[in-house]
Amino acid sequence: MSKRSEERRMTQGARTLKFLRQQAKLSFRAAAKASGIGDGMINHLEHGRVQIHQKHLDKLLRAYGSTQQTYEMFASGAVALPQDLRSDCIEIIRGMNLDQLKTAHPVLASLAARK
């Protein structure tokens, strides 16, 4: 049985990894090259499909020029991650099933028309 889950569990740790990668201005591929971890694994870690193990965390933090202390500060919620509202909304939409998208579409379309 695979340890990877199709279900996304967007934990604070996963959000923190994504934030730190973006702060380092690294794409998945660049982060993979710098850390020695596959870009698919980084994607899975950031989307909560696999559990974050210390061995991965150490490599990623080194590649991102960050520290365990910084990671824990954000992952614990002691300091709030800066919000990127557009990215957060896109992540929510990506996690929706077709019925949910059908419900949300008219609302989003009407809001977009109000510009």
Biopython code that builds the backbone (N, CA, C, O; Angstrom):
import numpy as np
from Bio.PDB.StructureBuilder import StructureBuilder

atoms = [
    (1, "MET", "N", (0.848, -1.180, 0.000)),
    (1, "MET", "CA", (0.000, 0.000, 0.000)),
    (1, "MET", "C", (0.893, 1.243, 0.000)),
    (1, "MET", "O", (1.868, 1.323, 0.747)),
    (2, "SER", "N", (0.547, 2.190, -0.834)),
    (2, "SER", "CA", (1.324, 3.419, -0.963)),
    (2, "SER", "C", (1.100, 4.340, 0.227)),
    (2, "SER", "O", (0.007, 4.388, 0.791)),
    (3, "LYS", "N", (2.144, 5.071, 0.602)),
    (3, "LYS", "CA", (2.022, 6.044, 1.684)),
    (3, "LYS", "C", (1.419, 7.345, 1.183)),
    (3, "LYS", "O", (0.973, 8.175, 1.974)),
    (4, "ARG", "N", (1.406, 7.522, -0.144)),
    (4, "ARG", "CA", (0.866, 8.736, -0.730)),
    (4, "ARG", "C", (-0.646, 8.652, -0.732)),
    (4, "ARG", "O", (-1.221, 7.598, -1.004)),
    (5, "SER", "N", (-1.275, 9.753, -0.433)),
    (5, "SER", "CA", (-2.723, 9.812, -0.410)),
    (5, "SER", "C", (-3.198, 10.712, -1.539)),
    (5, "SER", "O", (-2.546, 11.707, -1.853)),
    (6, "GLU", "N", (-4.313, 10.379, -2.147)),
    (6, "GLU", "CA", (-4.915, 11.244, -3.157)),
    (6, "GLU", "C", (-5.586, 12.433, -2.486)),
    (6, "GLU", "O", (-5.811, 13.468, -3.114)),
    (7, "GLU", "N", (-5.903, 12.277, -1.209)),
    (7, "GLU", "CA", (-6.564, 13.338, -0.460)),
    (7, "GLU", "C", (-5.530, 14.351, 0.010)),
    (7, "GLU", "O", (-4.476, 13.998, 0.540)),
    (8, "ARG", "N", (-5.863, 15.616, -0.200)),
    (8, "ARG", "CA", (-4.974, 16.678, 0.260)),
    (8, "ARG", "C", (-5.342, 17.054, 1.685)),
    (8, "ARG", "O", (-6.513, 17.259, 2.004)),
    (9, "ARG", "N", (-4.341, 17.142, 2.526)),
    (9, "ARG", "CA", (-4.525, 17.596, 3.903)),
    (9, "ARG", "C", (-3.594, 18.782, 4.092)),
    (9, "ARG", "O", (-2.448, 18.636, 4.518)),
    (10, "MET", "N", (-4.107, 19.945, 3.767)),
    (10, "MET", "CA", (-3.282, 21.152, 3.809)),
    (10, "MET", "C", (-2.984, 21.533, 5.247)),
    (10, "MET", "O", (-3.709, 22.311, 5.868)),
    (11, "THR", "N", (-1.916, 20.974, 5.753)),
    (11, "THR", "CA", (-1.498, 21.263, 7.117)),
    (11, "THR", "C", (-0.727, 22.577, 7.132)),
    (11, "THR", "O", (-0.314, 23.083, 6.088)),
    (12, "GLN", "N", (-0.544, 23.107, 8.306)),
    (12, "GLN", "CA", (0.247, 24.325, 8.445)),
    (12, "GLN", "C", (1.702, 24.059, 8.030)),
    (12, "GLN", "O", (2.377, 24.943, 7.502)),
    (13, "GLY", "N", (2.166, 22.844, 8.274)),
    (13, "GLY", "CA", (3.516, 22.477, 7.843)),
    (13, "GLY", "C", (3.652, 22.489, 6.331)),
    (13, "GLY", "O", (4.655, 22.967, 5.801)),
    (14, "ALA", "N", (2.645, 21.964, 5.628)),
    (14, "ALA", "CA", (2.657, 21.958, 4.167)),
    (14, "ALA", "C", (2.621, 23.388, 3.629)),
    (14, "ALA", "O", (3.361, 23.728, 2.706)),
    (15, "ARG", "N", (1.766, 24.214, 4.207)),
    (15, "ARG", "CA", (1.694, 25.625, 3.791)),
    (15, "ARG", "C", (3.028, 26.337, 4.043)),
    (15, "ARG", "O", (3.462, 27.163, 3.240)),
    (16, "THR", "N", (3.663, 26.009, 5.150)),
    (16, "THR", "CA", (4.940, 26.624, 5.486)),
    (16, "THR", "C", (6.012, 26.242, 4.482)),
    (16, "THR", "O", (6.799, 27.093, 4.070)),
    (17, "LEU", "N", (6.058, 24.972, 4.080)),
    (17, "LEU", "CA", (7.038, 24.554, 3.077)),
    (17, "LEU", "C", (6.839, 25.312, 1.769)),
    (17, "LEU", "O", (7.802, 25.771, 1.155)),
    (18, "LYS", "N", (5.600, 25.436, 1.354)),
    (18, "LYS", "CA", (5.307, 26.161, 0.118)),
    (18, "LYS", "C", (5.738, 27.618, 0.245)),
    (18, "LYS", "O", (6.358, 28.167, -0.665)),
    (19, "PHE", "N", (5.413, 28.235, 1.363)),
    (19, "PHE", "CA", (5.780, 29.625, 1.596)),
    (19, "PHE", "C", (7.301, 29.812, 1.555)),
    (19, "PHE", "O", (7.796, 30.745, 0.924)),
    (20, "LEU", "N", (8.031, 28.933, 2.220)),
    (20, "LEU", "CA", (9.488, 29.054, 2.260)),
    (20, "LEU", "C", (10.106, 28.858, 0.870)),
    (20, "LEU", "O", (11.066, 29.541, 0.513)),
    (21, "ARG", "N", (9.555, 27.929, 0.094)),
    (21, "ARG", "CA", (10.050, 27.726, -1.277)),
    (21, "ARG", "C", (9.795, 28.980, -2.112)),
    (21, "ARG", "O", (10.670, 29.434, -2.849)),
    (22, "GLN", "N", (8.601, 29.528, -1.991)),
    (22, "GLN", "CA", (8.274, 30.722, -2.760)),
    (22, "GLN", "C", (9.125, 31.914, -2.323)),
    (22, "GLN", "O", (9.527, 32.729, -3.153)),
    (23, "GLN", "N", (9.397, 32.015, -1.034)),
    (23, "GLN", "CA", (10.252, 33.098, -0.538)),
    (23, "GLN", "C", (11.669, 32.963, -1.080)),
    (23, "GLN", "O", (12.356, 33.962, -1.294)),
    (24, "ALA", "N", (12.102, 31.733, -1.298)),
    (24, "ALA", "CA", (13.424, 31.488, -1.866)),
    (24, "ALA", "C", (13.415, 31.676, -3.387)),
    (24, "ALA", "O", (14.450, 31.566, -4.044)),
    (25, "LYS", "N", (12.227, 31.960, -3.932)),
    (25, "LYS", "CA", (12.044, 32.172, -5.373)),
    (25, "LYS", "C", (12.493, 30.956, -6.185)),
    (25, "LYS", "O", (13.186, 31.075, -7.195)),
    (26, "LEU", "N", (12.071, 29.778, -5.703)),
    (26, "LEU", "CA", (12.410, 28.530, -6.374)),
    (26, "LEU", "C", (11.154, 27.862, -6.932)),
    (26, "LEU", "O", (10.127, 27.795, -6.256)),
    (27, "SER", "N", (11.241, 27.376, -8.153)),
    (27, "SER", "CA", (10.187, 26.547, -8.726)),
    (27, "SER", "C", (10.322, 25.152, -8.119)),
    (27, "SER", "O", (11.277, 24.871, -7.394)),
    (28, "PHE", "N", (9.359, 24.281, -8.420)),
    (28, "PHE", "CA", (9.483, 22.894, -7.952)),
    (28, "PHE", "C", (10.775, 22.282, -8.478)),
    (28, "PHE", "O", (11.504, 21.623, -7.736)),
    (29, "ARG", "N", (11.054, 22.501, -9.759)),
    (29, "ARG", "CA", (12.257, 21.902, -10.361)),
    (29, "ARG", "C", (13.535, 22.442, -9.738)),
    (29, "ARG", "O", (14.460, 21.685, -9.445)),
    (30, "ALA", "N", (13.583, 23.760, -9.535)),
    (30, "ALA", "CA", (14.779, 24.356, -8.935)),
    (30, "ALA", "C", (14.955, 23.873, -7.494)),
    (30, "ALA", "O", (16.075, 23.622, -7.050)),
    (31, "ALA", "N", (13.847, 23.747, -6.773)),
    (31, "ALA", "CA", (13.908, 23.245, -5.392)),
    (31, "ALA", "C", (14.371, 21.793, -5.381)),
    (31, "ALA", "O", (15.133, 21.386, -4.504)),
    (32, "ALA", "N", (13.911, 21.018, -6.350)),
    (32, "ALA", "CA", (14.316, 19.614, -6.444)),
    (32, "ALA", "C", (15.816, 19.507, -6.700)),
    (32, "ALA", "O", (16.511, 18.707, -6.074)),
    (33, "LYS", "N", (16.296, 20.315, -7.619)),
    (33, "LYS", "CA", (17.721, 20.290, -7.943)),
    (33, "LYS", "C", (18.574, 20.708, -6.746)),
    (33, "LYS", "O", (19.611, 20.106, -6.467)),
    (34, "ALA", "N", (18.119, 21.750, -6.043)),
    (34, "ALA", "CA", (18.889, 22.265, -4.906)),
    (34, "ALA", "C", (18.856, 21.339, -3.697)),
    (34, "ALA", "O", (19.807, 21.297, -2.918)),
    (35, "SER", "N", (17.757, 20.594, -3.541)),
    (35, "SER", "CA", (17.602, 19.756, -2.348)),
    (35, "SER", "C", (17.937, 18.284, -2.561)),
    (35, "SER", "O", (18.228, 17.562, -1.607)),
    (36, "GLY", "N", (17.893, 17.845, -3.814)),
    (36, "GLY", "CA", (18.093, 16.426, -4.087)),
    (36, "GLY", "C", (16.830, 15.602, -3.868)),
    (36, "GLY", "O", (16.883, 14.372, -3.842)),
    (37, "ILE", "N", (15.697, 16.277, -3.710)),
    (37, "ILE", "CA", (14.394, 15.620, -3.548)),
    (37, "ILE", "C", (13.627, 15.826, -4.847)),
    (37, "ILE", "O", (13.664, 16.918, -5.415)),
    (38, "GLY", "N", (12.946, 14.818, -5.318)),
    (38, "GLY", "CA", (12.197, 14.932, -6.565)),
    (38, "GLY", "C", (11.133, 16.016, -6.515)),
    (38, "GLY", "O", (10.531, 16.263, -5.470)),
    (39, "ASP", "N", (10.906, 16.666, -7.661)),
    (39, "ASP", "CA", (9.909, 17.726, -7.693)),
    (39, "ASP", "C", (8.512, 17.198, -7.394)),
    (39, "ASP", "O", (7.691, 17.918, -6.825)),
    (40, "GLY", "N", (8.231, 15.957, -7.766)),
    (40, "GLY", "CA", (6.940, 15.350, -7.449)),
    (40, "GLY", "C", (6.760, 15.186, -5.944)),
    (40, "GLY", "O", (5.674, 15.415, -5.411)),
    (41, "MET", "N", (7.825, 14.792, -5.270)),
    (41, "MET", "CA", (7.757, 14.641, -3.812)),
    (41, "MET", "C", (7.535, 15.998, -3.152)),
    (41, "MET", "O", (6.749, 16.110, -2.211)),
    (42, "ILE", "N", (8.217, 17.019, -3.634)),
    (42, "ILE", "CA", (8.035, 18.359, -3.070)),
    (42, "ILE", "C", (6.587, 18.794, -3.250)),
    (42, "ILE", "O", (5.985, 19.358, -2.337)),
    (43, "ASN", "N", (6.037, 18.535, -4.417)),
    (43, "ASN", "CA", (4.632, 18.851, -4.683)),
    (43, "ASN", "C", (3.730, 18.119, -3.690)),
    (43, "ASN", "O", (2.823, 18.722, -3.116)),
    (44, "HIS", "N", (3.969, 16.850, -3.488)),
    (44, "HIS", "CA", (3.159, 16.057, -2.551)),
    (44, "HIS", "C", (3.294, 16.576, -1.126)),
    (44, "HIS", "O", (2.308, 16.633, -0.391)),
    (45, "LEU", "N", (4.487, 16.950, -0.735)),
    (45, "LEU", "CA", (4.698, 17.495, 0.613)),
    (45, "LEU", "C", (3.922, 18.798, 0.790)),
    (45, "LEU", "O", (3.271, 19.002, 1.815)),
    (46, "GLU", "N", (3.992, 19.672, -0.204)),
    (46, "GLU", "CA", (3.333, 20.973, -0.109)),
    (46, "GLU", "C", (1.811, 20.892, -0.187)),
    (46, "GLU", "O", (1.110, 21.803, 0.252)),
    (47, "HIS", "N", (1.311, 19.807, -0.743)),
    (47, "HIS", "CA", (-0.142, 19.652, -0.856)),
    (47, "HIS", "C", (-0.710, 18.671, 0.158)),
    (47, "HIS", "O", (-1.884, 18.307, 0.088)),
    (48, "GLY", "N", (0.115, 18.249, 1.092)),
    (48, "GLY", "CA", (-0.364, 17.409, 2.177)),
    (48, "GLY", "C", (-0.673, 15.985, 1.798)),
    (48, "GLY", "O", (-1.399, 15.301, 2.520)),
    (49, "ARG", "N", (-0.142, 15.514, 0.681)),
    (49, "ARG", "CA", (-0.410, 14.136, 0.268)),
    (49, "ARG", "C", (0.495, 13.136, 0.962)),
    (49, "ARG", "O", (0.155, 11.959, 1.079)),
    (50, "VAL", "N", (1.643, 13.600, 1.420)),
    (50, "VAL", "CA", (2.554, 12.748, 2.187)),
    (50, "VAL", "C", (2.979, 13.497, 3.440)),
    (50, "VAL", "O", (3.002, 14.727, 3.480)),
    (51, "GLN", "N", (3.305, 12.734, 4.435)),
    (51, "GLN", "CA", (3.742, 13.310, 5.705)),
    (51, "GLN", "C", (5.141, 13.903, 5.559)),
    (51, "GLN", "O", (5.984, 13.359, 4.845)),
    (52, "ILE", "N", (5.377, 15.005, 6.231)),
    (52, "ILE", "CA", (6.686, 15.654, 6.188)),
    (52, "ILE", "C", (7.608, 14.953, 7.191)),
    (52, "ILE", "O", (7.379, 14.989, 8.400)),
    (53, "HIS", "N", (8.652, 14.317, 6.659)),
    (53, "HIS", "CA", (9.628, 13.656, 7.515)),
    (53, "HIS", "C", (10.843, 14.565, 7.674)),
    (53, "HIS", "O", (11.135, 15.381, 6.800)),
    (54, "GLN", "N", (11.526, 14.424, 8.758)),
    (54, "GLN", "CA", (12.663, 15.283, 9.078)),
    (54, "GLN", "C", (13.741, 15.246, 8.008)),
    (54, "GLN", "O", (14.373, 16.265, 7.729)),
    (55, "LYS", "N", (13.962, 14.070, 7.400)),
    (55, "LYS", "CA", (15.011, 13.975, 6.374)),
    (55, "LYS", "C", (14.699, 14.881, 5.190)),
    (55, "LYS", "O", (15.599, 15.510, 4.635)),
    (56, "HIS", "N", (13.418, 14.950, 4.799)),
    (56, "HIS", "CA", (13.023, 15.851, 3.717)),
    (56, "HIS", "C", (13.107, 17.301, 4.173)),
    (56, "HIS", "O", (13.594, 18.166, 3.446)),
    (57, "LEU", "N", (12.632, 17.549, 5.368)),
    (57, "LEU", "CA", (12.608, 18.906, 5.894)),
    (57, "LEU", "C", (14.020, 19.488, 5.959)),
    (57, "LEU", "O", (14.233, 20.635, 5.564)),
    (58, "ASP", "N", (14.977, 18.715, 6.450)),
    (58, "ASP", "CA", (16.360, 19.190, 6.547)),
    (58, "ASP", "C", (16.902, 19.602, 5.177)),
    (58, "ASP", "O", (17.509, 20.664, 5.039)),
    (59, "LYS", "N", (16.681, 18.762, 4.173)),
    (59, "LYS", "CA", (17.183, 19.052, 2.822)),
    (59, "LYS", "C", (16.502, 20.281, 2.232)),
    (59, "LYS", "O", (17.152, 21.121, 1.611)),
    (60, "LEU", "N", (15.186, 20.380, 2.430)),
    (60, "LEU", "CA", (14.453, 21.517, 1.865)),
    (60, "LEU", "C", (14.836, 22.826, 2.548)),
    (60, "LEU", "O", (15.035, 23.841, 1.881)),
    (61, "LEU", "N", (14.937, 22.807, 3.851)),
    (61, "LEU", "CA", (15.299, 24.032, 4.561)),
    (61, "LEU", "C", (16.679, 24.523, 4.148)),
    (61, "LEU", "O", (16.899, 25.724, 3.993)),
    (62, "ARG", "N", (17.596, 23.597, 3.973)),
    (62, "ARG", "CA", (18.946, 23.954, 3.518)),
    (62, "ARG", "C", (18.861, 24.577, 2.115)),
    (62, "ARG", "O", (19.492, 25.600, 1.847)),
    (63, "ALA", "N", (18.082, 23.958, 1.230)),
    (63, "ALA", "CA", (17.932, 24.472, -0.139)),
    (63, "ALA", "C", (17.247, 25.838, -0.167)),
    (63, "ALA", "O", (17.534, 26.661, -1.037)),
    (64, "TYR", "N", (16.352, 26.076, 0.774)),
    (64, "TYR", "CA", (15.597, 27.332, 0.810)),
    (64, "TYR", "C", (16.322, 28.418, 1.596)),
    (64, "TYR", "O", (15.852, 29.554, 1.668)),
    (65, "GLY", "N", (17.470, 28.071, 2.188)),
    (65, "GLY", "CA", (18.200, 29.042, 2.986)),
    (65, "GLY", "C", (17.445, 29.412, 4.248)),
    (65, "GLY", "O", (17.515, 30.547, 4.719)),
    (66, "SER", "N", (16.725, 28.447, 4.790)),
    (66, "SER", "CA", (15.911, 28.682, 5.981)),
    (66, "SER", "C", (16.391, 27.795, 7.121)),
    (66, "SER", "O", (17.321, 27.003, 6.965)),
    (67, "THR", "N", (15.746, 27.942, 8.261)),
    (67, "THR", "CA", (16.150, 27.177, 9.444)),
    (67, "THR", "C", (14.979, 26.399, 10.020)),
    (67, "THR", "O", (13.817, 26.681, 9.727)),
    (68, "GLN", "N", (15.303, 25.431, 10.831)),
    (68, "GLN", "CA", (14.291, 24.656, 11.550)),
    (68, "GLN", "C", (13.452, 25.590, 12.425)),
    (68, "GLN", "O", (12.234, 25.437, 12.522)),
    (69, "GLN", "N", (14.110, 26.545, 13.053)),
    (69, "GLN", "CA", (13.413, 27.485, 13.938)),
    (69, "GLN", "C", (12.369, 28.300, 13.157)),
    (69, "GLN", "O", (11.247, 28.487, 13.629)),
    (70, "THR", "N", (12.737, 28.777, 11.980)),
    (70, "THR", "CA", (11.792, 29.540, 11.154)),
    (70, "THR", "C", (10.628, 28.655, 10.743)),
    (70, "THR", "O", (9.469, 29.063, 10.825)),
    (71, "TYR", "N", (10.939, 27.436, 10.298)),
    (71, "TYR", "CA", (9.885, 26.499, 9.908)),
    (71, "TYR", "C", (8.918, 26.275, 11.071)),
    (71, "TYR", "O", (7.704, 26.384, 10.900)),
    (72, "GLU", "N", (9.445, 25.967, 12.230)),
    (72, "GLU", "CA", (8.598, 25.676, 13.390)),
    (72, "GLU", "C", (7.777, 26.882, 13.824)),
    (72, "GLU", "O", (6.639, 26.734, 14.271)),
    (73, "MET", "N", (8.347, 28.071, 13.695)),
    (73, "MET", "CA", (7.644, 29.289, 14.063)),
    (73, "MET", "C", (6.361, 29.443, 13.222)),
    (73, "MET", "O", (5.297, 29.759, 13.755)),
    (74, "PHE", "N", (6.477, 29.217, 11.908)),
    (74, "PHE", "CA", (5.309, 29.324, 11.035)),
    (74, "PHE", "C", (4.419, 28.087, 11.126)),
    (74, "PHE", "O", (3.196, 28.211, 11.187)),
    (75, "ALA", "N", (5.018, 26.895, 11.136)),
    (75, "ALA", "CA", (4.244, 25.648, 11.141)),
    (75, "ALA", "C", (3.428, 25.484, 12.421)),
    (75, "ALA", "O", (2.358, 24.875, 12.403)),
    (76, "SER", "N", (3.927, 26.021, 13.523)),
    (76, "SER", "CA", (3.197, 25.909, 14.793)),
    (76, "SER", "C", (2.055, 26.906, 14.896)),
    (76, "SER", "O", (1.167, 26.768, 15.737)),
    (77, "GLY", "N", (2.090, 27.906, 14.033)),
    (77, "GLY", "CA", (1.074, 28.950, 14.100)),
    (77, "GLY", "C", (1.448, 30.079, 15.044)),
    (77, "GLY", "O", (0.668, 31.014, 15.224)),
    (78, "ALA", "N", (2.638, 30.010, 15.656)),
    (78, "ALA", "CA", (3.084, 31.073, 16.564)),
    (78, "ALA", "C", (3.179, 32.400, 15.824)),
    (78, "ALA", "O", (2.910, 33.458, 16.393)),
    (79, "VAL", "N", (3.564, 32.337, 14.555)),
    (79, "VAL", "CA", (3.586, 33.508, 13.684)),
    (79, "VAL", "C", (2.778, 33.151, 12.441)),
    (79, "VAL", "O", (3.002, 32.111, 11.820)),
    (80, "ALA", "N", (1.845, 34.012, 12.088)),
    (80, "ALA", "CA", (0.985, 33.743, 10.936)),
    (80, "ALA", "C", (1.773, 33.884, 9.638)),
    (80, "ALA", "O", (2.593, 34.789, 9.484)),
    (81, "LEU", "N", (1.505, 32.977, 8.719)),
    (81, "LEU", "CA", (2.101, 33.085, 7.393)),
    (81, "LEU", "C", (1.477, 34.277, 6.680)),
    (81, "LEU", "O", (0.268, 34.490, 6.770)),
    (82, "PRO", "N", (2.286, 35.049, 5.977)),
    (82, "PRO", "CA", (1.694, 36.118, 5.167)),
    (82, "PRO", "C", (0.741, 35.495, 4.158)),
    (82, "PRO", "O", (1.031, 34.446, 3.583)),
    (83, "GLN", "N", (-0.391, 36.143, 3.949)),
    (83, "GLN", "CA", (-1.396, 35.559, 3.069)),
    (83, "GLN", "C", (-1.221, 36.005, 1.630)),
    (83, "GLN", "O", (-0.975, 37.175, 1.339)),
    (84, "ASP", "N", (-1.351, 35.063, 0.768)),
    (84, "ASP", "CA", (-1.450, 35.323, -0.663)),
    (84, "ASP", "C", (-2.851, 34.870, -1.028)),
    (84, "ASP", "O", (-3.075, 33.710, -1.374)),
    (85, "LEU", "N", (-3.782, 35.794, -0.948)),
    (85, "LEU", "CA", (-5.193, 35.467, -1.093)),
    (85, "LEU", "C", (-5.500, 34.793, -2.430)),
    (85, "LEU", "O", (-6.289, 33.850, -2.484)),
    (86, "ARG", "N", (-4.887, 35.268, -3.493)),
    (86, "ARG", "CA", (-5.136, 34.677, -4.814)),
    (86, "ARG", "C", (-4.703, 33.207, -4.822)),
    (86, "ARG", "O", (-5.447, 32.341, -5.282)),
    (87, "SER", "N", (-3.516, 32.932, -4.318)),
    (87, "SER", "CA", (-3.034, 31.537, -4.283)),
    (87, "SER", "C", (-3.906, 30.673, -3.383)),
    (87, "SER", "O", (-4.190, 29.522, -3.714)),
    (88, "ASP", "N", (-4.330, 31.219, -2.252)),
    (88, "ASP", "CA", (-5.200, 30.462, -1.355)),
    (88, "ASP", "C", (-6.507, 30.098, -2.041)),
    (88, "ASP", "O", (-6.978, 28.967, -1.921)),
    (89, "CYS", "N", (-7.094, 31.046, -2.759)),
    (89, "CYS", "CA", (-8.357, 30.784, -3.465)),
    (89, "CYS", "C", (-8.161, 29.738, -4.560)),
    (89, "CYS", "O", (-9.001, 28.857, -4.741)),
    (90, "ILE", "N", (-7.061, 29.837, -5.283)),
    (90, "ILE", "CA", (-6.782, 28.862, -6.342)),
    (90, "ILE", "C", (-6.626, 27.468, -5.747)),
    (90, "ILE", "O", (-7.118, 26.495, -6.320)),
    (91, "GLU", "N", (-5.954, 27.358, -4.613)),
    (91, "GLU", "CA", (-5.799, 26.060, -3.947)),
    (91, "GLU", "C", (-7.155, 25.493, -3.522)),
    (91, "GLU", "O", (-7.399, 24.294, -3.655)),
    (92, "ILE", "N", (-8.022, 26.346, -3.016)),
    (92, "ILE", "CA", (-9.363, 25.894, -2.616)),
    (92, "ILE", "C", (-10.105, 25.364, -3.830)),
    (92, "ILE", "O", (-10.713, 24.294, -3.773)),
    (93, "ILE", "N", (-10.059, 26.104, -4.924)),
    (93, "ILE", "CA", (-10.756, 25.700, -6.150)),
    (93, "ILE", "C", (-10.191, 24.384, -6.677)),
    (93, "ILE", "O", (-10.951, 23.520, -7.114)),
    (94, "ARG", "N", (-8.883, 24.222, -6.642)),
    (94, "ARG", "CA", (-8.266, 22.971, -7.117)),
    (94, "ARG", "C", (-8.745, 21.761, -6.323)),
    (94, "ARG", "O", (-8.812, 20.653, -6.857)),
    (95, "GLY", "N", (-9.072, 21.964, -5.074)),
    (95, "GLY", "CA", (-9.519, 20.855, -4.233)),
    (95, "GLY", "C", (-10.999, 20.540, -4.334)),
    (95, "GLY", "O", (-11.475, 19.585, -3.721)),
    (96, "MET", "N", (-11.736, 21.343, -5.107)),
    (96, "MET", "CA", (-13.185, 21.146, -5.205)),
    (96, "MET", "C", (-13.528, 20.080, -6.238)),
    (96, "MET", "O", (-12.841, 19.925, -7.247)),
    (97, "ASN", "N", (-14.611, 19.344, -5.961)),
    (97, "ASN", "CA", (-15.085, 18.383, -6.947)),
    (97, "ASN", "C", (-15.999, 19.100, -7.944)),
    (97, "ASN", "O", (-16.289, 20.284, -7.774)),
    (98, "LEU", "N", (-16.448, 18.401, -8.969)),
    (98, "LEU", "CA", (-17.219, 19.016, -10.047)),
    (98, "LEU", "C", (-18.512, 19.650, -9.543)),
    (98, "LEU", "O", (-18.867, 20.743, -9.985)),
    (99, "ASP", "N", (-19.219, 18.994, -8.633)),
    (99, "ASP", "CA", (-20.459, 19.569, -8.107)),
    (99, "ASP", "C", (-20.198, 20.863, -7.348)),
    (99, "ASP", "O", (-20.967, 21.818, -7.460)),
    (100, "GLN", "N", (-19.115, 20.895, -6.578)),
    (100, "GLN", "CA", (-18.772, 22.114, -5.847)),
    (100, "GLN", "C", (-18.405, 23.239, -6.814)),
    (100, "GLN", "O", (-18.771, 24.395, -6.601)),
    (101, "LEU", "N", (-17.682, 22.891, -7.873)),
    (101, "LEU", "CA", (-17.312, 23.898, -8.873)),
    (101, "LEU", "C", (-18.543, 24.460, -9.574)),
    (101, "LEU", "O", (-18.613, 25.658, -9.849)),
    (102, "LYS", "N", (-19.511, 23.596, -9.861)),
    (102, "LYS", "CA", (-20.751, 24.060, -10.503)),
    (102, "LYS", "C", (-21.486, 25.047, -9.608)),
    (102, "LYS", "O", (-22.100, 25.996, -10.098)),
    (103, "THR", "N", (-21.428, 24.829, -8.311)),
    (103, "THR", "CA", (-22.080, 25.734, -7.362)),
    (103, "THR", "C", (-21.318, 27.053, -7.256)),
    (103, "THR", "O", (-21.926, 28.122, -7.199)),
    (104, "ALA", "N", (-20.003, 26.978, -7.231)),
    (104, "ALA", "CA", (-19.182, 28.172, -7.033)),
    (104, "ALA", "C", (-19.056, 29.033, -8.288)),
    (104, "ALA", "O", (-18.874, 30.246, -8.187)),
    (105, "HIS", "N", (-19.149, 28.434, -9.445)),
    (105, "HIS", "CA", (-18.910, 29.149, -10.698)),
    (105, "HIS", "C", (-19.764, 30.406, -10.873)),
    (105, "HIS", "O", (-19.209, 31.457, -11.196)),
    (106, "PRO", "N", (-21.085, 30.353, -10.677)),
    (106, "PRO", "CA", (-21.876, 31.578, -10.867)),
    (106, "PRO", "C", (-21.463, 32.715, -9.926)),
    (106, "PRO", "O", (-21.459, 33.884, -10.313)),
    (107, "VAL", "N", (-21.122, 32.360, -8.705)),
    (107, "VAL", "CA", (-20.700, 33.386, -7.739)),
    (107, "VAL", "C", (-19.393, 34.022, -8.200)),
    (107, "VAL", "O", (-19.264, 35.247, -8.204)),
    (108, "LEU", "N", (-18.428, 33.198, -8.587)),
    (108, "LEU", "CA", (-17.140, 33.716, -9.040)),
    (108, "LEU", "C", (-17.300, 34.539, -10.315)),
    (108, "LEU", "O", (-16.676, 35.590, -10.460)),
    (109, "ALA", "N", (-18.129, 34.068, -11.233)),
    (109, "ALA", "CA", (-18.348, 34.799, -12.486)),
    (109, "ALA", "C", (-18.983, 36.161, -12.214)),
    (109, "ALA", "O", (-18.612, 37.155, -12.838)),
    (110, "SER", "N", (-19.937, 36.211, -11.286)),
    (110, "SER", "CA", (-20.593, 37.503, -10.995)),
    (110, "SER", "C", (-19.615, 38.470, -10.313)),
    (110, "SER", "O", (-19.650, 39.673, -10.572)),
    (111, "LEU", "N", (-18.757, 37.951, -9.454)),
    (111, "LEU", "CA", (-17.761, 38.805, -8.807)),
    (111, "LEU", "C", (-16.735, 39.323, -9.803)),
    (111, "LEU", "O", (-16.330, 40.484, -9.735)),
    (112, "ALA", "N", (-16.315, 38.470, -10.724)),
    (112, "ALA", "CA", (-15.336, 38.867, -11.728)),
    (112, "ALA", "C", (-15.919, 39.928, -12.662)),
    (112, "ALA", "O", (-15.185, 40.782, -13.162)),
    (113, "ALA", "N", (-17.225, 39.881, -12.901)),
    (113, "ALA", "CA", (-17.889, 40.851, -13.784)),
    (113, "ALA", "C", (-18.005, 42.224, -13.139)),
    (113, "ALA", "O", (-18.245, 43.203, -13.845)),
    (114, "ARG", "N", (-17.844, 42.329, -11.827)),
    (114, "ARG", "CA", (-18.013, 43.592, -11.113)),
    (114, "ARG", "C", (-16.795, 44.501, -11.175)),
    (114, "ARG", "O", (-16.839, 45.604, -10.629)),
    (115, "LYS", "N", (-15.748, 44.098, -11.796)),
    (115, "LYS", "CA", (-14.509, 44.891, -11.834)),
    (115, "LYS", "C", (-14.842, 46.282, -12.186)),
    (115, "LYS", "O", (-13.951, 47.126, -12.275)),
]
sb = StructureBuilder()
sb.init_structure("model")
sb.init_model(0)
sb.init_chain("A")
sb.init_seg("    ")
for serial, (resi, resn, name, xyz) in enumerate(atoms, 1):
    if name == "N":
        sb.init_residue(resn, " ", resi, " ")
    sb.init_atom(name, np.array(xyz, "f"), 0.0, 1.0, " ", f" {name:<3s}", serial, name[0])
structure = sb.get_structure()
